[in-house]
Amino acid sequence: MKAVLEHTIERRLLFHEADPAGIAQFHQLFAWMQEAEQSFFRSFGLPVRDYWASGGKKQLGWARHHAALDFLRPILVDEKVAVRLRLLQMTERTLNFEVIIEDGSEVKARGKLRTICIQGREDHFKVVPIPKIIRDKIERGR
């Protein structure tokens, strides 16, 4: 992989995503992290339904090996933030991201996400190498 790849989505904190004080509930930031990851794959022309929900014998997925966020500043109802993924490393089987959630002037949360490529169906999964078609697209940077 030549350079660090970044992918950003924008989100606005909705009322139902906040606690009674109007502050983002912690689990919502993890959901945004997953939305950004899904958008990252779509940006390479790799729609989730074609690779993860295919129903075929070679159904792929990305298991969370590690996900962590440090909450630095509150995100308030109706506040708009950017959720930025930076792909720091791609190994044979994993993608390692830095996650930054910011409003343009302040970093609100910072963390890490490590996903492992898996293959299987229902309750039987195994760790597999990242398929060449996916690896090539990521290495080319789209």
BELZI-V898543 format. One record per backbone hydrogen bond with DSSP energy under -1.0 kcal/mol. CO is the residue of the C=O (numbers start at 1). NH is the residue of the N-H. E is the energy in kcal/mol with one decimal. If there is no record, write none. Layout:
BEGIN
CO_NH_E, CO_NH_E
END
This chain:
BEGIN
5_87_-2.8, 7_85_-3.3, 9_83_-3.2, 11_81_-3.2, 13_78_-3.3, 14_17_-1.7, 15_18_-1.6, 17_25_-2.3, 19_22_-2.5, 22_77_-2.0, 23_19_-2.8, 25_28_-1.6, 27_31_-1.7, 28_32_-2.3, 29_33_-1.9, 30_34_-1.9, 31_35_-2.3, 32_36_-2.6, 33_37_-1.9, 34_38_-2.5, 35_39_-2.4, 36_40_-2.2, 37_41_-2.0, 38_42_-2.2, 39_43_-2.0, 41_44_-1.4, 41_46_-1.8, 42_45_-2.3, 47_50_-1.1, 47_51_-1.1, 48_52_-3.2, 48_53_-1.2, 51_60_-2.5, 56_59_-1.2, 59_120_-2.2, 61_118_-2.8, 63_116_-2.5, 66_114_-3.0, 68_112_-1.7, 70_110_-1.9, 75_24_-2.7, 76_79_-2.5, 79_13_-2.4, 81_11_-2.7, 82_102_-2.2, 83_9_-2.0, 84_100_-2.4, 85_7_-2.4, 86_98_-2.4, 89_96_-2.9, 92_130_-2.9, 93_117_-2.8, 94_91_-2.1, 95_115_-2.4, 96_88_-2.7, 96_89_-1.5, 97_113_-2.1, 98_86_-2.6, 99_111_-2.6, 100_84_-3.2, 101_108_-3.1, 101_109_-1.8, 102_82_-3.4, 106_103_-2.1, 108_72_-2.7, 108_73_-1.9, 109_101_-2.8, 110_70_-3.3, 111_99_-2.6, 112_68_-2.3, 113_97_-3.4, 114_65_-2.7, 114_66_-1.6, 115_95_-2.0, 116_63_-2.4, 117_128_-2.3, 118_61_-2.0, 119_126_-2.1, 121_124_-2.4, 124_121_-1.4, 126_119_-2.3, 131_135_-2.8, 132_136_-3.2, 133_137_-1.4, 134_138_-2.3, 135_139_-2.8, 136_140_-2.1, 137_142_-2.3
END
